[in-house]
Amino acid sequence: MQGMGWIAAIIVGAIAGWIAEKLMKSDHGLLMNIILGILGAVIMNFLLVTLLGATLGGWLGQLVVGVIGACILIALGRVLRRKT
C-alpha cells in the first residue's frame, strides 16, 4: 500500500478484507480479513502499476484496490479448494 504507514495499512487492509468478506458471502476471522485485504492490495497495486503505469492513491483508492484484490483472492481460494 503505497504512501501508508504500517498501522494505516493494517486498518485499511482489515476494512478491505471485511468488505470483501461481505461481498463474497464468506466467513473469515479478523486476522484473515487483514491478511486478505493487505495481500489483495499489494497484488492489485502490482498489477495496476505493471499494466497501467499507475495505481489509485490515498486511503479511499487503496481501500478500493484492497477490496478488489481480496475478492479475487477469496474467489481463487474457492476454486483451489474445489479442485482438491
Residue pairs with C-beta under 8 A, 6 or more apart in sequence:
1 8
1 9
1 12
1 13
1 38
1 41
1 42
1 45
1 62
1 66
2 45
2 55
2 57
2 62
3 57
3 58
4 12
4 59
4 62
8 59
9 38
9 41
10 34
10 38
12 37
12 41
12 59
12 62
12 63
12 66
13 33
13 34
13 35
13 36
13 37
13 38
13 41
13 66
14 30
14 33
14 34
14 37
15 37
15 63
15 66
16 36
16 37
16 38
16 40
16 41
16 62
16 63
16 65
16 66
16 67
16 69
16 70
17 28
17 32
17 33
17 34
17 35
17 36
17 37
17 38
17 40
17 66
17 70
18 33
18 37
19 63
19 67
19 70
20 26
20 33
20 36
20 37
20 40
20 66
20 67
20 70
20 71
20 73
20 74
21 27
21 28
21 33
21 36
21 70
21 74
23 67
23 71
24 71
24 74
24 75
26 74
28 36
33 70
36 70
36 73
36 74
37 66
37 67
37 69
37 70
38 66
39 69
39 70
39 73
40 65
40 66
40 67
40 68
40 69
40 70
40 71
40 72
40 73
41 62
41 65
41 66
41 69
41 70
42 69
43 69
43 72
43 73
44 55
44 65
44 66
44 68
44 69
44 72
45 55
45 62
45 65
48 54
48 55
48 56
48 65
49 55
55 61
55 65
56 62
56 64
56 65
